[in-house]
């Protein structure tokens, strides 16, 4: 629930593909809005396995997120 999401206190990086059937844009927007300190990365023209489809985009972004939040 959104109340549960608001209790998340650690930095959170939400990653999804634009065409991900398991993490729709609406669901991602609710999570981004509800989780304090959440960031998101939505990859155009990608599905659910976005880290396999676009590792050149996802990998550096994950490393940057970890460096900034370590």
N, C-alpha and C positions, 0 to 999 in steps of 0.2 A: 504494500500500500504506500501511498505518498507519505503517510506518517512514519512508516518504517524507513523509507528512503531518507527522510529528514534526520534520522538518528545516525546516519553514516557520518563519521567525523574525519576519516582519513581522506587525503586527496584521491580523487577518482577520475580515471580517464575512460570515457565511454567511447567505444569504437564500433562502427557499423558501416556496412555498405549501403549505398543509396537504394539498392534493390533487395535488401535483406528482408526475407519474409518473417524472420523471428525477432527482429528489432526494427519496427517501423519508425518512420520519422516522428509520428505522434508520441509513440512510447519513449523514444529518445529525448524528445523535448520535455516530457514530464519528468524523466529521470534527471536531466540537466537542471531543470528548474528546482527540483526537490532536494537534490543532494548538495549540501554545502561544499564548496570548493571543487565542484565537478567541472570538468572540461570535456569537450567532445571532439571527435574526429569522424566525420561522415565522408566516405570516399565515393565520389561519383562513379557510375557505371560498374559498381561492384555488388556482389551478393553477400551471403553469410560468411564465407571463408575469406574475408577481405585481407587478412594477413598473408594468405597464400597468393591471392590474386594481385596484390599490390605491396609486396614487401619493401619496395624502394620508398614508399610513402609512409607505411605504418612503422617500420623499424626505426627510422630516425626520430619520428614523433614520439614513440614510446621511450626511447633513450633520452630525449629532451625532457619529457615529463618526469622521468625518474631522476634525472640530474637536478631539476628544479625543486623536486619534492623529497629529496633524500634527507 
